[in-house]
């Protein structure tokens, strides 16, 4: 028992390693464009410095992306994330579907970013072109701007994250490892959370305005405001191991 506790403690990630893991997952889950090779190089350097529970699933996704022609990756990405409800990368969709409550949930993300000094564009999207609840944006924010607030946003939408992880794993998706690594950075699930995930997996996102307790109305408090620059502010890149 003592040896097992020591092993668990040895595998605990530092704050810097959490940032590397989240940014790596964000790079892997983003649409695969011409810059993919550069992204995969950054991820490879980060993976080498992470504990196994984070490194192994990230490396699995990195290796599978590296081994697949770009045109095939792009077609598979669209088929995986743009046409399947349980593979949705927009976190508020799992709790609210296409209901009016989703708009309020999106405001919570916008408020969090704004209070951290990251402003939105006039169209409601971040400078990167995605809505604020897109998993890649949330991970990049957590990795580069505010680790604790970003982690809270992930925890508020834990049920959706777990359904995404389970669905991608069941399909054998090459992106499953990236989402597995994200969930591995979060605390173990409690009994109520397991039940909420089971119900969401069975029923899918709500079609009407009904809540998913405790995930339907996250109690997120971003804290005191920080000054923001005029105009959209792009999220920074973290300092990856070995990167200049």
ABEGO torsion letter per residue (X at the ends): XAAAAAAAAAABBBAAAAAAAAAAAAAAABBBBAAAAAAAAAAAAAAAABBAAAAAAAAAAAAAAAABBAAAAAAAAAAAAAABAAABABAAAAAAEBBAAAAAAAAAAAAAAAAAGBBBBAAGBBAAGBBAABAAAAAAAAAAABAAAAAAAAAAAAAAAAAAAAAAAAAGBAAAAAAAAAAAABBBBBAAAAAAAAAAAAAEBBABBBBBOAAABBBBBAEBBBBBBBEBBBBBBBBBBGBX
